[in-house]
Amino acid sequence: MSLPPILQNLPLPIIGSPLFIISNPKLLIAQCKAGVVGAMPALNARPAELLDEWLNEITTELAAYNLANPDKPAAPFAINQIVHKSNDRLEHDMAVCAKYKVPIIITSLGAREDVNQAVHAWGGIVLHDIINNKFAKKAIEKGADGLIAVAAGAGGHAGVKSPFALIQEIRQWFDGPVALSGSIATGDAVLAAQAMGADFAYIGSAFIATEEARAADAYKQMIVDSNSDDIVYSNLFTGVHGNYLRGSIVNAGMDPDHLPESDPSAMNFGGSSAKAWKEIWGCGQGIGAVREVLPAGQLVARLAAEYQAARARLALR
């Protein structure tokens, strides 16, 4: 399968998913230094002017790290852009990303040819997240370089397709980079994603329970204490179906087993949705493997050890 140069020779085939509100430069930098692609939503920088400061911090620190570690450089980083019409910051945030020549842009909630062309103009690549084969084809037709297949069980906004079904349908026609998202929280699962045909595992929820993540301590502890039975799938909070921690819904005074449906036309991913995500905590079904809060580097080291052990087990069969 063909990969663009920026995604070749990564120490681990992992992309850290951009976590709304939670991802920040500290977490992203730690992920990249540990050898996985670190990512962050542009919208996490509030006010918008903060994005310039954050990208200056990220690029400066990673450049210094690479200079000091020429034999083990950091992985590249990605910035997530919500391209839905409700994001009134997109033009501003894209201009800041162009200033710093962000190597990878992850686009969500709509495929935009103009956005893809802008990224290509400064030499970056675009990965677009999708929940079905129809959206995957549309994204590539509009110029995305690769896909993030968001399968059942992923944290936050997630689809309902089995990862087996989703990957096999995409691979019938697309030979470019594909990352798989959905309940991946161990090195074994990373290898399984590759066995299915994905190039990378896309991991989010496990990184919430890291020391660098900008999440409340109670949020991190709830992940440690929970498992797949504690995940609720609902479109109430943003208008798009997603997976959330049952305990956070209960704490907000709602019954997680009897949530009303939301009007999809009311989708909003700007300022008004931030409050909902602070109170209602997104999370995926793979958290049964998360047993403690760790520094991000230690989490990646655990994933790497599990990944190599899984490869060794297969080689012995």
DABELNOR-V234353 format. One record per run of one state. SS is the DSSP state (helix for helix, strand for strand, loop for the rest). FROM is the first residue (numbers start at 0). TO is the last residue. If there is no record, write none. Layout:
BEGIN
SS&FROM&TO, SS&FROM&TO
END
This chain:
BEGIN
loop&0&3, helix&4&6, loop&7&12, strand&13&15, loop&16&23, helix&24&33, loop&34&35, strand&36&40, helix&41&43, loop&44&48, helix&49&67, loop&68&75, strand&76&81, loop&82&88, helix&89&98, loop&99&102, strand&103&107, loop&108&111, helix&112&120, loop&121&123, strand&124&129, loop&130&131, helix&132&140, loop&141&144, strand&145&149, loop&150&154, strand&155&156, loop&157&161, helix&162&170, loop&171&175, strand&176&180, loop&181&185, helix&186&195, loop&196&198, strand&199&202, loop&203&203, helix&204&207, loop&208&208, strand&209&209, loop&210&215, helix&216&224, loop&225&226, helix&227&229, strand&230&233, loop&234&240, strand&241&244, helix&245&250, loop&251&262, helix&263&265, loop&266&269, helix&270&278, loop&279&280, strand&281&281, loop&282&283, helix&284&288, loop&289&292, strand&293&293, loop&294&294, helix&295&315, loop&316&316
END
